[in-house]
Amino acid sequence: MTEQQSDTGQRIVVGVEGSPSSREALRQAGLTGASVEAITAWRAPTLVGLASPFAESEVSGGDDSRIKAAAENILRTVIAEVAGSPAAVAVKAQVGEGSAAQLLLDAAKGASLVVVGSRGHGGLAGTLLGSVGQTLAQHAPCPVLIIRGIE
């Protein structure tokens, strides 16, 4: 993971949570020549939903270090898989505690584009946007690209 200035002077923010669609979002952002900022969010265990990529991290006694480490590991792994090693694309990695939508909205200030995947669920539920995508589509200060249909 490296941070460099892009040739285009543009910055793209990408939400990464480990799903195939978020991996594709990172891959697509890397094709643009812009600098890429990959962001993963995590929350304290009492707030983690069952569908979270970090749900398997058992954290007890208020110690958030293991769930944060799991988030960092997922982000590092996805960047290495998508960008290659050594990275063909400059990626700034950021792991933050809190709402994924809010972290991405904050990072989107001054960005050229925000790209996120949609985990999707087959059938009728698959036609709906997730809460993060919905929030970004309504409130982001720049264009939003939502990658769907990657399984």
Secondary structure, 3 states (H helix, E strand, C coil): CCCCCCCCCCEEEEECCCCHHHHHHHHHHHCCCCEEEEEEEECCHHHCCCCCCCCCCCCCCCCCHHHHHHHHHHHHHHHHHHHCCCCCCCEEEEEEECCHHHHHHHHHCCCCEEEEECCCCCHHHHHCCCHHHHHHHHHCCCCEEEECCCC
